[in-house]
Amino acid sequence: MRGGIVLFAKRPGLTSFSSLFSIKRALATKKVGHTGTLDSFASGLLVVCTGSLTRLASYITSFNKIYDAVIEFGVETDTLEYTGKIIKTAPLPKKDDVLSAIKHYTGDILQTPPLFSALHINGERASDIARSGRSAEMPSRPVSVYASEAEEFLLEDGRVKAVRVRFSVSKGTYIRSLARDIGSCCKSAAGLAGLRRLSVGSFRLEDAAGFSSLAPFTIQSVYETISDMQKAQSASYKADASEHTPHPREDIQSEVCEKMQTMTALLAAECGFGTAHIFPEYEDDFKHGRPLSSSMFEKEAGGVCAADGATAVHGTCTAGGERSIAVFGKHGNFLGMILRRGAGAYSYEFVVPD
């Protein structure tokens, strides 16, 4: 299997791992690569690399992301979302204070990630520390919130009970932490009632297999989902039973196959990679990892520059600097990735096996 990229619409209440069952079964493979998971309570876009393209997963992980989030005020939990243990309560904030707080946490900020997360503290998973009842200090780190916009409010006695916000953020930004910090900035408390990932780089949720099975994301629909899940749990429903359960839609597996994407020059450009086509006589040299030179590539393809550092067509290369470049063969087949390390200097990142 040469591999591909699958866009999949995760439903709330399932882990990202269990959501991959349909992909593995549809493509008859166990070789899948995560490009960023979603918490169980969240829904939205999972970008999954399969087969030989699992090597692309680390690149896609670094892409910017867009989320819709429902922030609920008055309560903060240890997990910073509604399923956690309540650790703080506070009065509901005013609408103007919420809008001001959202604006305050837009731009380049220093963020403290949740303790319930996959990050590590002194070599130990932070979530394991949290579940053990121990305390630990999570280091803050710089992230970017490129844009944030309040799209819907739920008021209670003139105060804000919940707000739906669209966030455009950099890699490593925790929306749960944004909810916590916005609540604190309002002199209230807050956490997430719902979260939906809308995009990862150029990949969009509406193009994902299973998208039609997701309910519209509104404050009302989020609370309806919470109510439905709580009723299911009270009826002795075990969440773990879904870990190996196929997606309920019978056509989801065929949809996965139909919508699987292969790496093309257009997709590579959309992902922000440089692109280059190698001359046919050098394809075997590339596949066997032999030394690279700019003379092996078609200059008009963009991405690879001449040895003197001249800018290639489309402005994808200039003298100096590093850039990841997707390499394609004579039939447009994806061969692998190289790294431009400066004028006329390249190194292999990986080669796709035959």
C-alpha positions in Angstrom: 0.0 0.0 0.0 1.6 3.3 -1.1 -0.5 5.2 1.3 -2.7 8.3 1.4 -4.2 11.0 3.5 -7.6 10.4 5.0 -9.8 13.2 6.4 -12.2 11.8 9.0 -15.0 13.5 11.0 -14.7 12.3 14.6 -17.9 12.2 16.7 -18.0 13.4 20.3 -17.8 10.6 22.9 -15.3 8.5 21.1 -11.6 8.5 21.5 -9.5 9.4 18.4 -8.0 5.9 18.6 -11.4 4.2 18.3 -12.4 6.5 15.5 -9.6 5.1 13.4 -11.3 1.7 13.3 -13.3 2.5 10.1 -10.1 3.7 8.4 -8.1 0.7 9.2 -10.9 -1.7 8.2 -11.7 0.2 5.0 -8.1 0.3 3.8 -7.1 -3.1 5.3 -4.1 -1.7 7.1 -2.9 -1.1 10.6 -0.3 1.4 9.5 -1.8 4.8 10.3 -0.2 8.0 11.6 -1.8 10.5 13.8 -1.4 14.2 13.0 -3.0 15.4 16.2 -5.7 13.8 18.3 -8.9 15.2 19.7 -10.2 14.8 23.3 -13.0 12.3 23.7 -15.6 15.0 24.3 -14.6 16.9 21.1 -15.6 16.4 17.5 -14.3 17.4 14.1 -11.4 16.9 11.7 -8.9 14.1 12.1 -6.2 14.1 9.5 -4.8 10.6 9.2 -1.8 9.4 7.2 -1.8 5.8 6.0 0.7 3.4 4.6 4.0 4.9 3.3 2.6 8.4 3.9 2.7 8.0 7.6 6.1 9.8 7.3 4.1 13.0 6.6 2.3 12.9 9.9 4.9 15.0 11.8 4.7 17.7 9.1 0.9 18.0 9.3 1.0 18.1 13.1 2.7 21.5 12.8 0.0 23.1 10.7 -2.2 25.9 12.1 -5.7 24.9 13.1 -9.2 26.4 13.4 -11.7 25.4 16.1 -15.2 26.3 17.2 -15.5 26.2 21.0 -18.4 26.5 23.4 -17.0 28.1 26.6 -19.2 27.6 29.6 -18.8 30.1 32.5 -19.4 29.7 36.2 -17.5 26.5 36.7 -13.9 25.2 36.2 -13.0 21.6 36.3 -9.6 19.8 36.7 -9.7 18.8 33.1 -10.9 22.2 31.9 -13.9 20.6 30.2 -17.3 19.5 31.4 -16.5 15.9 32.2 -13.9 16.8 34.8 -14.2 17.3 38.6 -15.4 20.7 39.6 -12.6 22.7 41.3 -13.9 26.2 41.2 -17.2 28.1 40.9 -17.7 31.8 40.3 -20.4 34.3 39.2 -21.3 34.6 35.5 -19.5 37.4 33.7 -20.9 40.4 31.7 -21.0 40.2 27.9 -18.6 43.1 27.5 -16.1 41.5 29.9 -16.2 38.3 27.9 -15.6 40.1 24.6 -12.7 42.0 26.2 -11.2 38.8 27.5 -11.4 37.1 24.1 -9.6 40.0 22.6 -7.0 40.0 25.4 -6.1 36.4 24.5 -5.6 37.1 20.8 -2.1 37.4 19.4 1.2 36.0 20.6 0.6 34.8 24.2 2.3 32.8 26.9 0.0 29.8 27.7 0.1 27.2 30.5 -1.2 23.9 29.0 -3.7 21.7 31.0 -2.2 19.2 33.5 -4.6 16.7 31.9 -2.6 16.5 28.7 -0.2 14.3 26.8 2.7 16.6 27.5 5.5 15.4 29.8 6.9 16.9 33.0 10.4 15.7 33.9 9.9 12.7 31.7 6.5 11.7 33.0 3.2 12.1 31.2 1.3 15.1 32.7 -2.1 13.3 32.7 -0.6 10.4 34.7 0.6 12.8 37.3 -2.8 14.5 37.4 -4.7 11.2 37.7 -2.4 10.0 40.6 -3.5 13.0 42.6 -0.1 14.5 42.7 0.6 18.2 41.9 3.1 19.5 39.4 3.9 22.8 37.8 3.2 22.8 34.0 5.7 25.2 32.3 4.1 27.9 30.2 5.1 28.3 26.5 4.5 30.8 23.7 1.6 30.1 21.3 -0.2 32.3 18.8 -4.0 33.0 18.5 -4.2 34.5 15.1 -7.9 35.3 15.3 -10.8 34.8 17.7 -14.4 35.8 17.2 -17.5 35.4 19.4 -20.2 33.9 17.2 -23.1 33.1 19.7 -24.0 33.8 23.3 -26.3 32.1 25.8 -27.4 34.6 28.5 -28.8 33.8 31.9 -30.3 36.7 33.9 -28.4 39.2 31.6 -25.1 37.4 32.3 -23.1 35.1 30.0 -23.7 31.4 30.6 -21.9 30.3 27.4 -20.3 31.7 24.3 -19.3 30.0 21.1 -16.0 31.3 19.8 -14.0 30.5 16.6 -10.3 30.4 17.2 -7.5 30.3 14.6 -4.4 29.1 16.4 -0.8 27.8 16.0 0.5 24.4 16.7 0.5 23.5 20.4 -2.3 25.9 21.4 -4.8 24.3 23.9 -8.3 25.6 23.5 -9.1 24.3 27.0 -6.4 26.6 28.4 -7.9 29.5 26.5 -11.3 28.8 28.0 -9.8 28.7 31.5 -7.8 31.9 31.0 -10.7 33.8 29.4 -12.9 32.8 32.4 -10.2 34.1 34.8 -9.8 37.3 32.9 -13.6 37.9 33.3 -13.2 37.3 37.1 -15.3 34.2 36.6 -14.5 30.5 36.0 -14.8 28.7 32.7 -14.2 25.5 30.8 -15.2 23.9 27.5 -18.7 22.4 27.0 -17.9 21.5 23.4 -15.1 21.7 20.9 -15.0 21.1 17.1 -11.9 21.2 14.9 -12.8 22.8 11.6 -9.5 22.7 9.8 -5.8 21.6 9.9 -3.8 23.7 7.5 -5.5 23.5 4.1 -7.6 20.4 5.1 -11.2 21.1 5.9 -13.8 19.3 8.0 -16.5 19.5 5.3 -14.3 17.3 3.0 -14.0 14.6 5.6 -15.6 11.1 5.5 -18.4 11.1 8.0 -19.0 14.8 8.0 -22.7 14.5 7.2 -23.2 12.5 10.4 -22.2 15.5 12.6 -24.9 17.7 14.0 -24.5 21.5 13.4 -22.2 23.0 16.0 -24.2 25.4 18.1 -24.5 26.1 21.9 -27.9 24.3 21.8 -26.6 21.2 20.0 -23.6 21.0 22.3 -25.9 20.9 25.4 -28.1 18.4 23.7 -25.1 16.2 23.0 -24.0 16.4 26.7 -27.5 15.5 27.8 -27.6 12.5 25.4 -24.3 11.2 26.6 -25.2 11.6 30.2 -28.4 9.7 29.7 -26.5 6.9 27.9 -24.0 6.7 30.8 -26.8 6.5 33.3 -28.2 3.6 31.4 -25.0 1.7 32.1 -23.5 2.5 28.7 -19.8 1.7 28.8 -17.7 4.1 26.7 -14.9 1.5 26.4 -17.3 -0.7 24.5 -17.0 1.6 21.5 -13.2 1.2 21.3 -13.5 -1.4 18.6 -17.0 -0.6 17.3 -17.4 0.4 13.6 -18.9 3.7 12.7 -22.7 3.3 12.7 -23.1 4.5 9.1 -22.8 1.5 6.8 -21.3 3.5 4.0 -18.5 5.1 6.0 -15.9 2.7 4.9 -16.6 3.2 1.2 -16.6 7.0 1.9 -13.1 6.6 3.4 -11.9 4.9 0.3 -13.5 7.5 -2.0 -12.2 10.5 -0.2 -8.6 9.3 0.5 -6.1 11.7 -1.0 -2.7 11.0 -2.4 0.1 13.5 -2.3 0.1 15.6 -5.4 2.0 18.7 -6.3 -1.1 20.8 -5.8 -1.7 19.3 -2.3 1.9 19.7 -1.4 1.7 23.4 -2.3 -1.5 23.8 -0.3 0.4 22.3 2.7 3.1 24.9 2.3 5.8 22.6 0.9 8.0 23.5 -2.0 7.5 21.2 -5.0 10.0 19.7 -7.5 9.9 17.2 -10.3 12.9 15.1 -10.8 14.2 14.2 -14.3 13.4 10.6 -15.2 17.0 9.6 -15.5 17.6 10.5 -11.8 14.6 8.8 -10.3 16.5 5.6 -9.4 19.3 7.7 -7.9 16.7 9.5 -5.7 15.1 6.2 -4.6 18.5 4.8 -3.6 19.5 7.9 -1.6 22.4 9.0 -3.8 23.8 12.5 -3.4 21.4 15.3 -4.4 22.1 18.3 -6.7 19.9 21.0 -8.2 20.7 19.6 -11.8 18.6 16.6 -11.0 15.4 18.6 -10.9 13.3 20.6 -13.4 13.7 24.2 -12.4 10.4 25.3 -13.7 8.6 23.0 -11.3 9.5 25.4 -8.4 10.9 24.5 -5.1 14.5 23.6 -6.1 16.9 26.4 -7.0 19.9 26.5 -9.2 23.3 26.0 -7.6 24.0 29.8 -7.6 20.9 30.4 -5.4 18.8 32.1 -8.0 15.1 32.3 -7.2 13.0 29.6 -8.9 9.7 30.1 -10.7 6.8 30.9 -8.3 9.3 32.4 -5.8 9.5 29.2 -3.8 13.2 29.4 -3.3 15.6 32.2 -2.5 19.3 32.1 -1.6 19.8 30.8 1.9 17.2 29.4 4.4 15.7 26.0 4.8 12.5 24.5 3.3 10.9 21.1 3.0 10.3 20.2 -0.6 8.0 17.4 -2.0 9.6 15.5 -4.9 7.6 14.0 -7.7 8.5 11.6 -10.5 7.8 11.7 -14.2 4.2 10.3 -13.8 3.5 12.8 -10.9 4.0 10.0 -8.3 5.2 11.2 -4.9 8.8 10.1 -4.2 9.6 11.7 -0.9 10.7 14.8 0.9 14.0 16.7 0.7 15.2 19.7 2.7 16.8 22.7 1.1 19.6 23.8 3.5 20.8 26.8 1.4 21.8 27.8 -2.1 22.3 24.5 -4.0 22.5 22.4 -0.8 19.9 19.6 -0.2 19.4 16.6 2.1 17.0 13.8 2.2 14.1 13.8 4.7 12.6 10.5 3.6 12.0 8.5 0.5 8.7 6.7 -0.2 9.4 3.0 -0.7 8.2 1.3 -3.9 
